[in-house]
Structures are given as C-alpha cells and as structure tokens.
Amino acid sequence: KEIVLENYQTQLEAGEIEAGVLIEAVDILVRQSLREKTLQGLRYDHRKIDELRPLNIEVDVLPCTHGSALFERGLTQALTITTLGSLAEQQTLQNSNGETSKRYIHYYSAAPFSTGQTGRTGRPGRREVGHGALAEKALLPVIPSIEEFPYTIALTSEVLSQNGSSSMASTCGSTMSLMAAGVPIKDLVAGISVGMVSDDKKYILLTDIAGIEDHCGDMDFKITGTKAGITAIQLDIKRLGLSFDMIRDTFIASTSARLQILDKMTSVLATPRKELSVYAPKIKLITLPEDKIGEVIGSGGKTIKALMEKFAVQIDIDDDGRASICSQDITKIDACVFQIESMIRDINIGEEFDGVVTRVEAFGAFVEFLPGREALLHVSEMTGGFLSDPSTVIKLGDKIHVRVSGFNDNHQIKLAAPEFKAAHPGSPDSMPGRPRPDFDRNRQAFRNFGPPSRPRR
C-alpha cells in the first residue's frame, strides 16, 4: 500500500487519481493474481495445497499461572491461560427462561498489535465474542463434569500475532493449557481452517489458510475435533453455496490436517497432568441429603460460618445439595469434609465411638462422639447404683468410650458407656434412706366441720 502510494505521489498531488480508487484497484489485481495462481496449484507462500505451516507448541510458558500454553502455526500465535476457581465463581446468566450458570468459560482477545496495527482497546467486539464462542464450543464435549472436577474453569486466549485461523490456534492452545493445568479433559481437541478458490470449472481446497487466502478466497471452513470425531464447525462463505462433493472433500482435508496437529500436541504433552498447580485452589465436592442442607447451614448461616472460620475454607452449597469446600491447604479441606460428613451421616444402634465430654449437668453428661455431633449420656448410664452428682465421676473434657443405645421419642440419640459404668459401681442401694417423720399417735384426728359455707354476695 505505501509503495503504491509513493509511486503515484505525483498523480495524487495533482488530483488526477484518488487514493481510495488506487488502493481498491491494487486490491482487485492482487485478488485476481492470487486466485489464478491458486487454481493452477500454486499458493502464495509456495506451500502445497494440503500443507500445514510450521508448528511450535510450548507449555508452562508463564510461571505462576494455574496452566499456560503457547501454540504457534506460522505467524499465528495464541497464548492461552487457564484459571481455576471455586464453583461460587461460575458465570450467572439470566434470560426469559430463568437463571442459568456456566462453569466453563472461554475468552478470546486479539489486540491491535497482533496484526501490526495500533488502535484503541475496549470491550470485546463481535469478532472476539464469536471466536471465543467457537473455541468454547469446540472444547465443551471434553470438559469433565462437576462431579469429576468441581472447579470453575476460565480460559483466556491472548492472540499475540495473527495471520489466519487465530480461533483454531486458540482451540489448540486451550487444549494444551488445560492439560498443563491438570484438568482431566476426556481427549485432545485440535482445529484447522480449510479455504477454497473456485471458478466455473473447478475448485481448489486450501488447508490451513493464511490471512490473504481468507481475504481473497471463497470460504473459511473451520472444523475442530478429536481423533474420534468433530466437536464444532463454523463456515464463512462468499459464494452462493457448496456442493456435497465440496463439503465431503473439506472434511477429508480437515481430518488429515487435524490428525497431524494432534500428533504434534501429543508429542509435547500426551495426557493431563495428575496434579494441579501449586498455585491452584484445592476443592472437594460432597453431596448433602436434601433434609440435611439446613442442618449444615444452620440458623442464619451460623453453622456454615463457624465451619469456614474453624477450618479457614470457603464452603458453597447449591440448591441441589452439592457442597464444594475450597482452600489452598488440602488437609484443612479433608478435616472440614470429615466434620460435615459426620454431621449428616446416619447413626445406628450399636455403633461405638470415642467421645469427649462437652457439658456436665445434674441429669447426665453431653458427649461429642463425632465432630459436630453430641448426645446425652444419662446419669443412670454412669454408675451401677445411685449417683447424686455426675460431676464427681466425670469432668468436662474427659475422653469416654460410648455406644449408641437407642433413640428417644424425638429421635435424639441416647448413649451408653458400659465400660465406664462398670468402673463406677456407685451406691449399692437404688437410693439412700431418708429419715421418716415421727408419727404422733396422740394427735387429734381431723374433724368434719360440714360442707363449706357459701360465699357472701
């Protein structure tokens, strides 16, 4: 463009020709030349019609992220970063049908510098939103379920340089980034764009089209998939339509190219890593019975807040009873999970526990036999005889072995302590004797004074 304007500088200054008309004429000539050579089997960069540009793949290019990967194909470069979060960080969407949520999100960003230009950067444009949606849909079939991987997954593809098929580079880079982060995806996904140049007599399909071939060609057919099949497609077309033979040949060409890319990706990282990054949060998921959700949350959230403060974790419970416990320390998560499971588990008669005395009353002692679960050990279960004051044989904080002996009418647990009871026989009498009042035989009997008098009016 600059060379042409410089060569015609005199005519432009004299007003003999307009710059816009000159640039449009050059564009038409370039388009005609490229199409003619392509129909002869000659691509502008001397590649074969089914040849990929050079590939380069790297993982862990950023040191402190949860996962990162750089995918390069020719001049197109995409850097994808994986960020993992708790289920509370899901994206909430509202529409006329109600409210839904997304735990897997893909963002696509291509700043002006990626095409060698300058310009303002602001909210994502239509192109960015569309490319992000395509890459997101391409990977959706291989994303693990919440039960398999209870995380919110956010991918950000930063296009550093682009010369065609940046959305497909984002798809490939996202796959590598997910595996580097330790996300257990079901399979590797790659994508390729197939272009076409045609006239009235024949058509030529071009594998891995560059930007100028996209600009001057008749279509941009993006296809993503695994070795087993296709996950997403998108077609941009500049002709009236495609024949069945064109579509068939396009899928054949894309499959061959996709398998080559997958082989290259596999050589770098074949399977997802077994461990998450040390910078990623640790999360465990448990399912609460519907009738136990309120018990874990507590009145006004008192119980769940106490659990989060005690174990320094984040707990989120959805309407279906799925509770996710999140922290950087896996030992704290395990301790919190054990307490919650202890709170909601069913207790059966005959089960035995090692408990701790939490409170002593005149009628017995309360024993915490599981974290967050306590029941009454009645005074009658402490000794073999009469016990006037339980605090004489049992103290706050004492450890005691107890057995579930039954339930009362309110389904509250009743405890027994056979070993403790045997060690404390108590008084042999059921109740110590009390002094009986002396009976005065000379005391006069009560007299019958007749019926009670009527109250005066």
Secondary structure in CASP SS format (residue, H / E / C, confidence):
PFRMAT SS
TARGET T0000
AUTHOR 0000-0000-0000
METHOD secondary structure of the structure
MODEL  1
K C 1.00
E H 1.00
I H 1.00
V H 1.00
L H 1.00
E H 1.00
N H 1.00
Y C 1.00
Q H 1.00
T H 1.00
Q H 1.00
L H 1.00
E H 1.00
A H 1.00
G C 1.00
E C 1.00
I C 1.00
E C 1.00
A H 1.00
G H 1.00
V H 1.00
L H 1.00
I H 1.00
E H 1.00
A H 1.00
V H 1.00
D H 1.00
I H 1.00
L H 1.00
V H 1.00
R H 1.00
Q H 1.00
S H 1.00
L H 1.00
R H 1.00
E H 1.00
K H 1.00
T H 1.00
L H 1.00
Q C 1.00
G C 1.00
L C 1.00
R C 1.00
Y C 1.00
D C 1.00
H C 1.00
R C 1.00
K C 1.00
I C 1.00
D C 1.00
E C 1.00
L C 1.00
R C 1.00
P C 1.00
L E 1.00
N E 1.00
I E 1.00
E E 1.00
V E 1.00
D C 1.00
V C 1.00
L C 1.00
P C 1.00
C C 1.00
T C 1.00
H C 1.00
G E 1.00
S E 1.00
A E 1.00
L E 1.00
F E 1.00
E E 1.00
R E 1.00
G C 1.00
L C 1.00
T E 1.00
Q E 1.00
A E 1.00
L E 1.00
T E 1.00
I E 1.00
T E 1.00
T E 1.00
L E 1.00
G E 1.00
S C 1.00
L H 1.00
A H 1.00
E H 1.00
Q C 1.00
Q E 1.00
T E 1.00
L E 1.00
Q E 1.00
N E 1.00
S C 1.00
N C 1.00
G E 1.00
E E 1.00
T E 1.00
S E 1.00
K E 1.00
R C 1.00
Y E 1.00
I E 1.00
H E 1.00
Y E 1.00
Y E 1.00
S E 1.00
A C 1.00
A C 1.00
P H 1.00
F H 1.00
S H 1.00
T H 1.00
G C 1.00
Q C 1.00
T C 1.00
G C 1.00
R C 1.00
T C 1.00
G C 1.00
R C 1.00
P C 1.00
G C 1.00
R H 1.00
R H 1.00
E H 1.00
V H 1.00
G H 1.00
H H 1.00
G H 1.00
A H 1.00
L H 1.00
A H 1.00
E H 1.00
K H 1.00
A H 1.00
L H 1.00
L H 1.00
P H 1.00
V H 1.00
I C 1.00
P C 1.00
S C 1.00
I C 1.00
E C 1.00
E C 1.00
F C 1.00
P C 1.00
Y C 1.00
T E 1.00
I E 1.00
A E 1.00
L E 1.00
T E 1.00
S E 1.00
E E 1.00
V E 1.00
L E 1.00
S E 1.00
Q C 1.00
N C 1.00
G C 1.00
S C 1.00
S H 1.00
S H 1.00
M H 1.00
A H 1.00
S H 1.00
T H 1.00
C H 1.00
G H 1.00
S H 1.00
T H 1.00
M H 1.00
S H 1.00
L H 1.00
M H 1.00
A H 1.00
A H 1.00
G C 1.00
V C 1.00
P C 1.00
I C 1.00
K C 1.00
D C 1.00
L C 1.00
V C 1.00
A E 1.00
G E 1.00
I E 1.00
S E 1.00
V E 1.00
G E 1.00
M E 1.00
V E 1.00
S E 1.00
D C 1.00
D C 1.00
K C 1.00
K C 1.00
Y E 1.00
I E 1.00
L E 1.00
L E 1.00
T E 1.00
D C 1.00
I C 1.00
A C 1.00
G H 1.00
I H 1.00
E H 1.00
D H 1.00
H H 1.00
C H 1.00
G C 1.00
D C 1.00
M E 1.00
D E 1.00
F E 1.00
K E 1.00
I E 1.00
T E 1.00
G E 1.00
T C 1.00
K C 1.00
A C 1.00
G C 1.00
I E 1.00
T E 1.00
A E 1.00
I E 1.00
Q E 1.00
L E 1.00
D E 1.00
I E 1.00
K C 1.00
R C 1.00
L C 1.00
G C 1.00
L C 1.00
S C 1.00
F H 1.00
D H 1.00
M H 1.00
I H 1.00
R H 1.00
D H 1.00
T H 1.00
F H 1.00
I H 1.00
A H 1.00
S H 1.00
T H 1.00
S H 1.00
A H 1.00
R H 1.00
L H 1.00
Q H 1.00
I H 1.00
L H 1.00
D H 1.00
K H 1.00
M H 1.00
T H 1.00
S H 1.00
V H 1.00
L C 1.00
A C 1.00
T C 1.00
P C 1.00
R C 1.00
K C 1.00
E C 1.00
L C 1.00
S C 1.00
V C 1.00
Y C 1.00
A C 1.00
P C 1.00
K E 1.00
I E 1.00
K E 1.00
L E 1.00
I E 1.00
T E 1.00
L C 1.00
P C 1.00
E H 1.00
D H 1.00
K H 1.00
I H 1.00
G H 1.00
E H 1.00
V H 1.00
I H 1.00
G C 1.00
S H 1.00
G H 1.00
G H 1.00
K H 1.00
T H 1.00
I H 1.00
K H 1.00
A H 1.00
L H 1.00
M H 1.00
E H 1.00
K H 1.00
F H 1.00
A C 1.00
V C 1.00
Q E 1.00
I E 1.00
D E 1.00
I E 1.00
D C 1.00
D C 1.00
D C 1.00
G C 1.00
R E 1.00
A E 1.00
S E 1.00
I E 1.00
C E 1.00
S E 1.00
Q C 1.00
D C 1.00
I H 1.00
T H 1.00
K H 1.00
I H 1.00
D H 1.00
A H 1.00
C H 1.00
V H 1.00
F H 1.00
Q H 1.00
I H 1.00
E H 1.00
S H 1.00
M H 1.00
I H 1.00
R C 1.00
D C 1.00
I C 1.00
N C 1.00
I C 1.00
G C 1.00
E C 1.00
E E 1.00
F E 1.00
D E 1.00
G E 1.00
V E 1.00
V E 1.00
T E 1.00
R E 1.00
V E 1.00
E E 1.00
A C 1.00
F C 1.00
G E 1.00
A E 1.00
F E 1.00
V E 1.00
E E 1.00
F E 1.00
L E 1.00
P C 1.00
G C 1.00
R E 1.00
E E 1.00
A E 1.00
L E 1.00
L E 1.00
H E 1.00
V H 1.00
S H 1.00
E H 1.00
M C 1.00
T C 1.00
G C 1.00
G C 1.00
F E 1.00
L C 1.00
S C 1.00
D C 1.00
P H 1.00
S H 1.00
T H 1.00
V C 1.00
I C 1.00
K C 1.00
L C 1.00
G C 1.00
D C 1.00
K E 1.00
I E 1.00
H E 1.00
V E 1.00
R E 1.00
V E 1.00
S E 1.00
G E 1.00
F E 1.00
N C 1.00
D C 1.00
N C 1.00
H C 1.00
Q C 1.00
I E 1.00
K E 1.00
L E 1.00
A E 1.00
A C 1.00
P H 1.00
E H 1.00
F H 1.00
K H 1.00
A H 1.00
A H 1.00
H C 1.00
P C 1.00
G C 1.00
S E 1.00
P C 1.00
D C 1.00
S C 1.00
M C 1.00
P C 1.00
G C 1.00
R C 1.00
P C 1.00
R C 1.00
P C 1.00
D C 1.00
F C 1.00
D C 1.00
R C 1.00
N C 1.00
R C 1.00
Q C 1.00
A C 1.00
F C 1.00
R C 1.00
N C 1.00
F C 1.00
G C 1.00
P C 1.00
P C 1.00
S C 1.00
R C 1.00
P C 1.00
R C 1.00
R C 1.00
END
